[in-house]
Structures are given as structure tokens and as C-alpha cells.
Amino acid sequence: MVSKGLEWIDRAASTKLVRNLADAALVRYSHHRTRQFDDLDVALSQQRTLMYLTHRARNTTFGRDHDFAGIRSIADYQVRVPLRDYEQYWKDYLAACYPRLQGVTWPDHVPYYALSSGTTTGATKYIPITKEMLLSNRRAAFTSTALFRHGQPKAGLFTGKMFFLGGSTVLNPQADGSFSGDLSGISMREVPSFVRAYTFPTFDLATITNWEEKIDRLAAAAIHEPIAALTGIPAWVLVLFERLKRLTGKDRIIDIFPNLRLVVHGGTKFDPYRELFRREIGSDLVHFQETYPCSEGFIAAEDPRHPGLLRLMVDHGIFYEFIPVDELERDRPTRHTVETLELGVQYAVVLTTCAGLFSYVVGDTVAFESRDPFLLRFTGRTKYFLSAFGEHLISEEVEKAVTAAAEASGVFVIDFHVGPIFPTNPKQPGHHRYLIEFREPPRDMDAFNRTLDKTLCDINEDYAAHRVGDLTMLAPEIIVVPPGGFKEWMASRGKLGGQNKVPRMDNNGTVTQELSAYMAKMAAT
């Protein structure tokens, strides 16, 4: 017994020593990488990236169609390659041969496809992930970590484990030997072997498909782990916090994870969650870092030296163009690069990547606050959208759902608005609030609501995932607007008539709260 006890102590001491050495190495790397990133000639790096990408793809179908062999400059490229969104890309190059895309837009076999919702038709997007894109994402993730550790060298991330609270990691095999699935599943499969010892969950836990079972088992296993960092969609993280507290009987997350020093968030607006997270965690030692990854590529991450802003990732196989939002529908919009972009302008983000996407309109909008370094704010989507909890709804999907519910109930909708109601209690998830003006309200409002909710679940996978078990998003709430209510509200804002319209969607909830208060006051009088 004594011998076994000593062996355990030796193993624990050895593990601690190895982790401390690994963390020291991470800090050294972080200082080196940050200095390298700071000293980078961004314009030159971006030009070299584009020339490399067009050279690699010169013999593909896309490369031949756009004369990549003749490209010698960014200007040459922009003359030859038009802007395309996903639907255009799919129609022009991907649909006829998916999943066998080797030689179509990229010379190599495409091993993965990240599934994503958010097209204007409501269809699932199949985003190619090449081996070079895997390396690109990995490099960007390491740069993001380096920026944080350079600013917080005592955070000790590798002295514990990094908890990745992602979606389903189950990947579906394709006819050509590739796999499709959630980007988090692809990332989990491709975690470098030397990093696995510092990550959680294990592969068997990550592959659980039932969300309620998964969150319970993750919480039960995590309380025995030295969690130092946590990353995930805020709504899902709050569910995890609630389970952890219920399981342990403790009131603060820092008492469950005393080594926790970093929460990485992205994909949804974090501001409404910030104070709730601080209250739940219960420690000022824990830092927050925003990241801006998408299925098409890792675009930016927060640099602690510039809090609240995202630093553009410029040297990992992605070439950026920025289109003024008000020019996006023009035949020949101005196509800015890092050399010509202006501060404070709303730009649509356009990517050319090492996964065979060329001048691809992502659908996001940003505004730059600095050129040295290049710092931006994520400002929204090029179209109406609603993703306060990671549900990624676009206006067309919401309009389809409202229409389907109205038709099923035999009523007519005059106008409507929808926005998020954020949670103030960690045990109570947020939800969408619909303010709807009917010609005549439905006799069965619950049936209307059920149809609306089910329609959204049917057409949007991300929305459906958040609605499972009411875990991260409750059923919609519907408030009936009195006849003429929207008209009076618009008049009160001096926006009645002309081209003024009731804002259909509001991702931060400000307009939703204002409308709710106005309609409540109107109903009371």
C-alpha cells in the first residue's frame, strides 16, 4: 500500500513537472510569435499569400477558367476573379462534382467538409476543409493563444487542461473517402498528438450525440480535471455551469475549477453575457478572449493589449478583401485590401483561402479601428440575421416560419419583429420574443407558436440544436401588437412613411426591449 501510494505521488509530481515545463515553453513561444506577428509587413505578407494561392490552383478548373497562370499582382487577380457568395460558388463549381472536388478549385483531395447553415435558401453549406486549411486553422489558434499568453504570461494554461465545449464530433463518411460534419468534430479529430494531453474532453465523450447526456457526462468528468481554459458558445457554457454547480453543490465556478484562467468565446455577441459570466465564475483572475473563426477560415482574435478589438490573422493562408457594404450589390464594387481599407467603414468580408475559395463573400461585416496593428470589430451580417445564442437564423428563415405558422392557423400577419431576450438567471436560458401584429389574432396562440418553432427547427440545424430539451434556448414568446401599434411606434420615432420599415430582426435585443415597453404602455392605456 505504501509503495503504491509513493508511486502515485511520484506520477503526480512527474505530471506536474512536465506540465510546468510545457507551460514555460508555451510562454517562450508566445513571446516569440507575438514579436514575429508585430514585426510582420502585413501588405507584403498578404500579397505573397495571394500569389501562392493562385499558383497552387493554377491548373485546377477554377484556375484555368480565371487565367491564374497570368496573374502577377493583386490587380490582375481582381480583374479576373469576380465576387461570389456560397450559392454562386456551389452552382458554378461545387454542385456537379461534390464531394469529389480534387482539381476543381484546389489541386488536392479535400478530406473534410464543414457543415454550416445560413444560406439565403435555408440549405446547408458544405465548406471544403483541405489539409492546408487544417494547418491554417491550427496556426491561427496557436497565434490566438500566443497573443493571450504574451499579455498574460502567468495564466498557466498548460499547467492544466483546455476544455473545448463543442458541438457534435460525429463525422459522416462521403463517397470519395472524405468526411462531413460540424467543424468542432473535424477539429477534434485533427488535434495534434502533443496537445491531446492538455485538452478535454476525451474522444469518447466528445462523440456523444445526445446533448443532454453529453453535458451531464462532461460535467461529471470535468470536475476531476485541472481545467485552465474553457471555450464554447456562451449559451452552452451557461448550461455547463449550471450542471457543474448542481453536481458539486458549489456556488462559484472558480471553486470547481480553481485553475481556470481563460474563457474563449466567439460566434455570438458576448456583451449581454459578460456580467453574468463574471458572477457565475466568481473571480477576477479569469480573463475573456473573443475569437472570430468561421467554417471558411479563422479570421481574427482578441489581443489583450487591445481589449475589445480583434486582430486580423494575416499570415496563415488567407487573403482578405473588404467591400463597402453599400457597394456590395454593385456590378463593380470597390475591392479594398489591407493597403487601402479605411477606418470606421462597414465592410463585407471576402476571403481567398487555401481550401479553394476565391473572392468568397462570407456574409459577415466588420469595421476597422486601427491599421497598426489591424484591429477590427465584428459588426454583423450582410443580411438580416439573428444569432444571439448561436442559432444563426437569417431573415428568410424567420419569414418562412412566421408565414407557415400564419397559414396553419388561418390568420394574416400585418407586420412583425423578433429579437432575443437574454437570460438574467443562469438556470433560465434565453429565448426569442416575437412582436406580431395580426389582422385577427389566431384562436390558438400555442398552436401558432408550435408551428413557428417546428418550422425553424426543420429548416435550420443550428436552431434545432439549441432548442433540444430547452437547454440553451427556450421556446419563442409571442406578444400580440395592438392594431396600428407598429404604425404608432414608427411615428413616435419620426420614421413613419416613405422608405422607413419596422426592423424585422434585432440581434442585440435593444430594439426588442424598446418595442416591448412601448406596446405594454400602449396596451395599458
C-alpha positions as CSV (number, residue, x, y, z in Angstrom):
1,M,0.0,0.0,0.0
2,V,2.8,2.4,1.0
3,S,4.7,1.5,-2.2
4,K,1.6,2.2,-4.4
5,G,1.0,5.4,-2.6
6,L,4.5,6.6,-3.3
7,E,4.2,5.6,-6.9
8,W,1.1,7.7,-7.2
9,I,2.8,10.7,-5.6
10,D,5.8,10.2,-8.0
11,R,3.5,10.1,-11.0
12,A,1.6,13.2,-9.8
13,A,4.9,15.1,-9.2
14,S,6.2,14.0,-12.6
15,T,3.0,15.1,-14.4
16,K,3.1,18.5,-12.6
17,L,6.8,18.9,-13.7
18,V,6.0,18.1,-17.3
19,R,3.1,20.5,-17.4
20,N,5.1,23.3,-15.8
21,L,7.9,22.7,-18.4
22,A,5.3,22.6,-21.2
23,D,3.7,25.9,-20.0
24,A,7.1,27.5,-19.8
25,A,7.8,26.5,-23.4
26,L,4.4,27.9,-24.4
27,V,5.2,31.3,-22.8
28,R,8.6,31.4,-24.7
29,Y,6.8,30.5,-27.9
30,S,4.1,33.2,-27.2
31,H,6.7,35.9,-26.8
32,H,8.5,34.9,-30.0
33,R,5.3,34.5,-32.0
34,T,3.9,37.8,-30.8
35,R,7.1,39.7,-31.7
36,Q,7.1,38.0,-35.1
37,F,3.5,38.9,-35.7
38,D,4.1,42.5,-34.6
39,D,7.0,43.0,-36.9
40,L,5.2,41.5,-39.9
41,D,4.9,43.5,-43.1
42,V,1.2,42.9,-43.5
43,A,0.8,44.2,-47.0
44,L,3.7,42.1,-48.3
45,S,2.5,39.0,-46.5
46,Q,-0.9,39.4,-48.0
47,Q,0.5,39.8,-51.5
48,R,2.7,36.8,-51.1
49,T,-0.3,34.8,-49.8
50,L,-2.4,35.6,-52.8
51,M,0.4,34.8,-55.3
52,Y,1.0,31.4,-53.6
53,L,-2.7,30.5,-53.6
54,T,-3.2,31.3,-57.3
55,H,0.0,29.5,-58.2
56,R,-1.2,26.4,-56.3
57,A,-4.6,26.4,-58.0
58,R,-3.4,27.5,-61.5
59,N,-4.1,24.0,-63.0
60,T,-7.5,23.5,-61.4
61,T,-10.7,24.0,-63.3
62,F,-11.2,27.3,-61.5
63,G,-7.6,28.4,-62.1
64,R,-7.9,27.7,-65.8
65,D,-11.2,29.4,-66.1
66,H,-9.8,32.6,-64.5
67,D,-6.3,32.5,-66.1
68,F,-4.4,32.1,-62.8
69,A,-1.2,31.4,-64.8
70,G,-1.3,35.0,-66.0
71,I,-1.7,36.6,-62.6
72,R,1.2,38.7,-61.4
73,S,-0.4,41.1,-59.0
74,I,-3.4,41.7,-56.8
75,A,-4.9,44.0,-59.5
76,D,-4.5,41.1,-62.1
77,Y,-6.4,38.8,-59.7
78,Q,-9.2,41.2,-59.1
79,V,-9.8,41.8,-62.8
80,R,-10.0,38.1,-63.4
81,V,-12.0,36.8,-60.4
82,P,-15.4,38.1,-59.5
83,L,-17.0,38.1,-56.1
84,R,-19.1,35.0,-55.3
85,D,-21.3,34.1,-52.3
86,Y,-21.8,30.4,-51.3
87,E,-24.9,29.9,-53.6
88,Q,-23.0,31.1,-56.6
89,Y,-19.9,29.1,-55.7
90,W,-22.0,25.9,-55.2
91,K,-23.8,26.4,-58.5
92,D,-20.8,27.3,-60.6
93,Y,-18.2,24.8,-59.3
94,L,-19.2,22.5,-56.4
95,A,-22.7,21.1,-57.1
96,A,-21.8,19.0,-60.2
97,C,-19.0,17.1,-58.6
98,Y,-19.5,17.2,-54.8
99,P,-17.8,15.5,-52.9
100,R,-15.1,14.8,-55.5
101,L,-13.6,18.3,-55.7
102,Q,-10.0,17.4,-56.3
103,G,-8.8,19.5,-59.2
104,V,-11.9,21.7,-59.3
105,T,-11.0,24.7,-57.1
106,W,-8.0,23.1,-55.3
107,P,-5.4,20.6,-56.6
108,D,-5.5,18.2,-53.6
109,H,-8.1,15.8,-52.3
110,V,-10.5,17.5,-49.9
111,P,-10.6,15.3,-46.7
112,Y,-13.3,17.2,-44.8
113,Y,-16.4,19.3,-45.4
114,A,-17.7,21.6,-42.6
115,L,-21.4,21.7,-42.5
116,S,-22.9,25.1,-41.8
117,S,-26.3,26.8,-42.1
118,G,-27.1,30.3,-43.0
119,T,-27.6,30.4,-46.8
120,T,-30.4,32.5,-48.2
121,T,-32.3,29.4,-49.3
122,G,-32.0,27.8,-45.9
123,A,-29.9,25.0,-47.3
124,T,-26.9,23.5,-45.5
125,K,-23.5,24.8,-46.7
126,Y,-20.7,22.3,-47.4
127,I,-17.4,24.2,-46.8
128,P,-14.3,22.4,-48.1
129,I,-11.5,21.9,-45.5
130,T,-8.2,20.9,-47.1
131,K,-5.1,19.8,-45.3
132,E,-3.6,23.2,-45.8
133,M,-6.7,24.8,-44.2
134,L,-6.3,22.5,-41.2
135,L,-2.8,23.8,-40.8
136,S,-4.1,27.4,-41.3
137,N,-6.7,27.0,-38.5
138,R,-4.1,25.4,-36.3
139,R,-1.6,28.2,-36.9
140,A,-4.3,30.8,-36.2
141,A,-5.3,29.0,-33.0
142,F,-1.7,29.0,-31.8
143,T,-1.3,32.7,-32.7
144,S,-4.5,33.5,-30.7
145,T,-3.1,31.6,-27.7
146,A,0.2,33.3,-28.1
147,L,-1.3,36.7,-28.1
148,F,-3.1,35.9,-24.9
149,R,-0.1,34.3,-23.1
150,H,2.2,37.2,-24.2
151,G,-0.2,39.5,-22.4
152,Q,-0.9,37.2,-19.5
153,P,2.3,35.1,-19.0
154,K,1.3,33.9,-15.6
155,A,-2.1,32.4,-16.7
156,G,-0.6,28.9,-16.7
157,L,-2.8,27.3,-19.5
158,F,-0.6,24.2,-19.9
159,T,-0.4,23.6,-16.2
160,G,-4.0,22.4,-16.6
161,K,-6.3,21.4,-19.5
162,M,-8.2,23.3,-22.1
163,F,-11.9,22.4,-22.2
164,F,-13.4,22.5,-25.7
165,L,-17.2,22.6,-25.3
166,G,-18.1,22.0,-29.0
167,G,-21.0,20.5,-31.0
168,S,-21.3,17.0,-32.3
169,T,-18.0,15.4,-33.3
170,V,-19.6,12.6,-35.3
171,L,-18.4,12.8,-38.9
172,N,-20.3,11.3,-41.8
173,P,-18.3,9.4,-44.5
174,Q,-18.6,10.6,-48.1
175,A,-18.4,8.6,-51.3
176,D,-14.8,9.7,-52.0
177,G,-13.4,8.9,-48.6
178,S,-13.9,12.3,-47.2
179,F,-15.9,13.2,-44.1
180,S,-18.6,15.8,-43.4
181,G,-19.8,17.2,-40.1
182,D,-19.5,20.0,-37.6
183,L,-16.3,22.0,-37.6
184,S,-15.7,21.1,-34.0
185,G,-15.8,17.4,-34.9
186,I,-13.2,18.0,-37.6
187,S,-11.0,20.0,-35.2
188,M,-11.3,17.3,-32.5
189,R,-10.2,14.6,-35.0
190,E,-7.2,16.7,-36.0
191,V,-5.9,17.8,-32.6
192,P,-2.1,17.3,-32.7
193,S,-1.0,14.4,-30.6
194,F,1.3,16.6,-28.4
195,V,-1.7,18.8,-27.5
196,R,-4.1,16.0,-26.6
197,A,-2.7,15.6,-23.1
198,Y,-3.6,19.2,-22.4
199,T,-7.2,19.1,-23.8
200,F,-10.6,17.9,-22.5
201,P,-12.9,16.1,-23.3
202,T,-11.6,12.7,-24.3
203,F,-12.7,11.5,-27.8
204,D,-15.3,9.1,-26.4
205,L,-17.1,11.9,-24.5
206,A,-16.8,14.3,-27.4
207,T,-18.6,11.8,-29.8
208,I,-21.7,11.6,-27.6
209,T,-24.6,12.8,-29.9
210,N,-27.3,13.2,-27.3
211,W,-26.8,16.7,-25.9
212,E,-28.4,16.2,-22.5
213,E,-26.4,13.0,-21.9
214,K,-23.3,14.7,-23.2
215,I,-23.5,17.8,-21.0
216,D,-24.2,15.6,-17.9
217,R,-21.2,13.3,-18.6
218,L,-18.9,16.2,-19.5
219,A,-19.7,17.9,-16.2
220,A,-19.2,14.7,-14.2
221,A,-15.9,14.1,-15.8
222,A,-14.6,17.7,-15.8
223,I,-14.9,18.2,-12.1
224,H,-11.9,15.8,-11.7
225,E,-9.8,17.6,-14.3
226,P,-7.5,20.7,-13.8
227,I,-9.4,22.9,-16.2
228,A,-7.4,26.0,-17.0
229,A,-9.2,27.3,-20.1
230,L,-12.7,26.9,-21.4
231,T,-14.1,27.6,-24.9
232,G,-17.6,27.4,-26.2
233,I,-20.8,29.3,-27.3
234,P,-21.9,31.3,-24.2
235,A,-25.4,29.8,-24.0
236,W,-23.9,26.3,-23.9
237,V,-21.3,27.3,-21.4
238,L,-24.0,28.6,-19.1
239,V,-25.8,25.2,-19.2
240,L,-22.5,23.6,-18.3
241,F,-22.0,25.9,-15.4
242,E,-25.5,25.1,-14.1
243,R,-24.8,21.4,-14.3
244,L,-21.4,21.7,-12.6
245,K,-22.9,23.7,-9.7
246,R,-25.8,21.3,-9.3
247,L,-23.4,18.3,-9.3
248,T,-20.9,19.8,-6.8
249,G,-23.2,21.9,-4.7
250,K,-20.8,24.9,-5.1
251,D,-21.9,28.4,-6.0
252,R,-18.9,29.6,-8.0
253,I,-17.2,28.0,-11.0
254,I,-13.8,29.1,-9.7
255,D,-14.4,26.8,-6.7
256,I,-14.9,23.9,-9.1
257,F,-12.1,24.9,-11.5
258,P,-9.6,26.8,-9.3
259,N,-7.1,26.7,-12.1
260,L,-9.4,28.4,-14.6
261,R,-7.8,31.5,-16.1
262,L,-9.3,31.9,-19.6
263,V,-12.7,31.7,-21.3
264,V,-12.6,31.9,-25.1
265,H,-15.8,32.9,-26.8
266,G,-16.9,33.7,-30.3
267,G,-19.8,33.3,-32.8
268,T,-22.3,35.3,-30.7
269,K,-22.4,38.7,-29.1
270,F,-20.8,38.3,-25.7
271,D,-21.6,41.7,-24.1
272,P,-25.0,40.6,-22.7
273,Y,-23.4,37.6,-21.1
274,R,-20.3,39.3,-19.7
275,E,-21.6,40.3,-16.2
276,L,-23.5,37.0,-15.9
277,F,-20.3,35.1,-16.6
278,R,-18.3,37.1,-14.1
279,R,-21.0,36.5,-11.5
280,E,-21.1,32.7,-12.2
281,I,-17.3,32.3,-12.3
282,G,-16.7,34.5,-9.2
283,S,-13.1,35.5,-9.8
284,D,-11.4,38.5,-11.5
285,L,-8.4,36.1,-12.3
286,V,-10.4,34.7,-15.2
287,H,-9.9,36.5,-18.5
288,F,-12.2,36.6,-21.6
289,Q,-10.9,36.4,-25.1
290,E,-13.0,36.9,-28.2
291,T,-12.2,35.0,-31.4
292,Y,-13.6,35.2,-34.9
293,P,-13.4,31.8,-36.6
294,C,-15.8,30.6,-39.2
295,S,-16.2,27.5,-41.3
296,E,-14.4,29.2,-44.1
297,G,-11.3,30.2,-42.0
298,F,-10.0,31.7,-38.8
299,I,-10.2,35.4,-39.3
300,A,-9.3,37.3,-36.1
301,A,-8.7,37.0,-32.4
302,E,-8.6,39.5,-29.5
303,D,-5.2,40.8,-28.5
304,P,-5.1,41.5,-24.7
305,R,-3.1,44.6,-25.4
306,H,-6.1,46.0,-27.3
307,P,-9.1,44.8,-25.3
308,G,-12.5,44.7,-27.1
309,L,-10.9,44.6,-30.6
310,L,-10.0,41.7,-32.8
311,R,-6.6,41.4,-34.5
312,L,-6.7,40.2,-38.2
313,M,-4.8,36.9,-38.8
314,V,-2.8,37.8,-41.9
315,D,-0.1,35.1,-42.4
316,H,-1.8,31.8,-42.4
317,G,-3.0,31.1,-45.9
318,I,-5.9,33.5,-46.2
319,F,-6.0,36.6,-48.5
320,Y,-8.6,39.3,-47.5
321,E,-10.6,41.7,-49.5
322,F,-13.1,44.2,-47.9
323,I,-16.1,45.5,-49.8
324,P,-18.0,48.6,-48.6
325,V,-21.4,47.3,-47.6
326,D,-23.3,49.9,-49.5
327,E,-21.4,48.8,-52.7
328,L,-22.0,45.1,-52.3
329,E,-24.9,44.9,-54.8
330,R,-23.0,46.9,-57.5
331,D,-21.6,45.2,-60.6
332,R,-18.1,46.5,-59.8
333,P,-17.8,47.3,-56.1
334,T,-14.6,48.7,-54.7
335,R,-12.4,45.8,-53.5
336,H,-10.1,47.0,-50.7
337,T,-7.1,45.1,-49.3
338,V,-5.2,45.8,-46.1
339,E,-3.3,48.5,-48.1
340,T,-6.4,50.6,-48.9
341,L,-9.0,49.9,-46.3
342,E,-10.3,52.9,-44.3
343,L,-11.1,53.1,-40.6
344,G,-14.7,53.2,-39.4
345,V,-16.2,51.9,-42.7
346,Q,-18.6,48.9,-42.7
347,Y,-17.0,46.3,-44.9
348,A,-18.3,42.9,-46.1
349,V,-15.5,40.3,-45.6
350,V,-14.3,38.5,-48.7
351,L,-11.9,35.5,-48.4
352,T,-9.5,33.7,-50.8
353,T,-8.3,30.6,-49.0
354,C,-6.1,27.5,-49.1
355,A,-9.3,25.5,-49.2
356,G,-10.1,26.6,-52.8
357,L,-12.4,29.5,-52.1
358,F,-11.6,32.5,-54.2
359,S,-13.1,36.0,-53.6
360,Y,-15.7,34.3,-51.5
361,V,-18.2,36.6,-49.7
362,V,-18.5,35.2,-46.2
363,G,-21.6,37.3,-45.3
364,D,-20.1,39.0,-42.3
365,T,-19.5,42.7,-41.8
366,V,-16.6,44.3,-39.9
367,A,-15.3,47.8,-39.2
368,F,-11.6,48.5,-38.6
369,E,-10.5,50.7,-35.7
370,S,-6.7,50.6,-36.3
371,R,-4.3,49.9,-39.2
372,D,-1.2,49.4,-37.0
373,P,-1.9,46.7,-35.9
374,F,-5.0,45.8,-38.0
375,L,-7.8,45.8,-35.4
376,L,-11.5,45.3,-36.2
377,R,-14.9,44.9,-34.7
378,F,-17.4,42.3,-35.9
379,T,-20.5,44.3,-36.7
380,G,-23.0,41.8,-38.1
381,R,-24.1,40.1,-41.3
382,T,-24.6,41.4,-44.8
383,K,-28.3,40.4,-44.5
384,Y,-30.7,40.4,-41.6
385,F,-29.7,37.8,-39.1
386,L,-30.4,36.5,-35.6
387,S,-27.7,34.7,-33.7
388,A,-27.8,35.9,-30.1
389,F,-27.4,32.3,-28.8
390,G,-25.5,30.8,-31.8
391,E,-28.7,29.8,-33.7
392,H,-27.6,31.6,-36.9
393,L,-31.1,32.4,-38.3
394,I,-31.4,34.7,-41.3
395,S,-34.4,36.8,-42.2
396,E,-35.7,34.5,-44.9
397,E,-35.8,31.6,-42.5
398,V,-37.7,33.6,-39.9
399,E,-40.1,34.9,-42.5
400,K,-40.8,31.3,-43.7
401,A,-41.6,30.2,-40.2
402,V,-43.9,33.1,-39.5
403,T,-45.7,32.5,-42.8
404,A,-46.0,28.8,-42.2
405,A,-47.5,29.4,-38.7
406,A,-49.9,32.0,-40.1
407,E,-51.1,29.7,-42.9
408,A,-51.5,26.8,-40.5
409,S,-53.6,29.0,-38.2
410,G,-55.6,30.6,-40.9
411,V,-54.5,34.2,-40.0
412,F,-52.8,37.1,-41.6
413,V,-49.7,38.8,-40.3
414,I,-49.6,42.6,-40.8
415,D,-46.0,43.0,-39.6
416,F,-43.6,41.6,-37.0
417,H,-40.4,42.0,-35.2
418,V,-38.2,39.4,-33.4
419,G,-35.2,39.7,-31.1
420,P,-33.5,38.0,-28.2
421,I,-34.4,38.1,-24.5
422,F,-31.1,37.3,-22.8
423,P,-31.0,35.3,-19.5
424,T,-30.5,37.0,-16.2
425,N,-30.6,33.7,-14.3
426,P,-28.1,31.1,-15.3
427,K,-30.7,28.4,-14.7
428,Q,-33.1,30.1,-17.2
429,P,-32.0,30.1,-20.8
430,G,-32.8,33.0,-23.1
431,H,-35.4,32.9,-25.9
432,H,-36.7,34.8,-28.9
433,R,-39.5,37.3,-28.5
434,Y,-41.8,37.9,-31.4
435,L,-44.0,41.0,-31.5
436,I,-46.6,40.3,-34.1
437,E,-49.5,42.5,-35.4
438,F,-52.2,40.3,-36.8
439,R,-55.3,41.3,-38.7
440,E,-57.1,39.0,-36.3
441,P,-55.0,37.0,-33.8
442,P,-55.1,33.2,-34.0
443,R,-57.6,31.4,-31.8
444,D,-54.9,29.0,-30.6
445,M,-51.7,31.0,-30.0
446,D,-49.9,27.9,-28.6
447,A,-50.5,26.1,-31.9
448,F,-49.2,29.1,-33.8
449,N,-46.1,29.2,-31.7
450,R,-45.5,25.4,-32.0
451,T,-45.7,25.6,-35.8
452,L,-43.3,28.6,-35.9
453,D,-40.8,26.8,-33.6
454,K,-41.0,23.5,-35.5
455,T,-40.6,25.2,-38.9
456,L,-37.4,26.9,-37.7
457,C,-36.1,23.5,-36.3
458,D,-36.8,21.9,-39.7
459,I,-35.0,24.4,-41.8
460,N,-32.1,25.4,-39.6
461,E,-29.9,22.8,-37.9
462,D,-28.2,25.3,-35.5
463,Y,-31.6,26.5,-34.3
464,A,-32.8,22.9,-33.8
465,A,-29.6,22.1,-31.8
466,H,-30.2,25.0,-29.4
467,R,-33.9,24.0,-28.9
468,V,-33.2,20.4,-27.8
469,G,-34.5,19.9,-24.3
470,D,-34.9,23.7,-23.8
471,L,-31.2,23.6,-22.7
472,T,-29.8,26.7,-24.3
473,M,-32.8,28.4,-25.8
474,L,-36.5,28.3,-24.7
475,A,-39.5,28.2,-27.0
476,P,-40.4,31.5,-28.6
477,E,-42.5,34.1,-26.8
478,I,-45.2,35.9,-28.8
479,I,-46.6,39.3,-27.9
480,V,-49.6,40.4,-29.8
481,V,-49.2,44.0,-31.0
482,P,-52.4,46.1,-30.8
483,P,-53.9,47.1,-34.2
484,G,-51.9,50.0,-35.5
485,G,-49.2,49.5,-32.9
486,F,-46.3,49.4,-35.2
487,K,-47.5,52.5,-37.1
488,E,-47.7,54.5,-33.9
489,W,-44.3,53.3,-32.7
490,M,-42.7,54.3,-36.1
491,A,-44.5,57.7,-35.8
492,S,-43.1,58.2,-32.3
493,R,-39.6,57.8,-33.8
494,G,-40.2,60.2,-36.6
495,K,-40.0,57.3,-39.1
496,L,-43.5,57.0,-40.4
497,G,-44.0,56.5,-44.2
498,G,-41.6,56.7,-47.0
499,Q,-38.9,54.0,-47.1
500,N,-39.0,53.5,-43.3
501,K,-39.8,50.0,-42.2
502,V,-40.3,48.2,-39.0
503,P,-36.9,46.5,-38.2
504,R,-37.7,42.8,-38.6
505,M,-34.8,41.4,-36.6
506,D,-32.6,42.7,-33.8
507,N,-29.6,40.7,-32.7
508,N,-28.7,42.6,-29.6
509,G,-32.3,43.0,-28.2
510,T,-32.2,46.7,-27.8
511,V,-35.0,47.5,-30.3
512,T,-36.9,44.4,-29.0
513,Q,-36.9,45.8,-25.5
514,E,-37.9,49.3,-26.7
515,L,-40.8,47.9,-28.7
516,S,-41.9,45.6,-25.9
517,A,-42.0,48.6,-23.5
518,Y,-43.9,50.7,-26.0
519,M,-46.5,48.1,-26.7
520,A,-47.0,47.4,-23.0
521,K,-47.6,51.1,-22.4
522,M,-50.0,51.2,-25.3
523,A,-52.0,48.2,-24.1
524,A,-52.2,49.7,-20.6
525,T,-53.8,52.9,-22.0
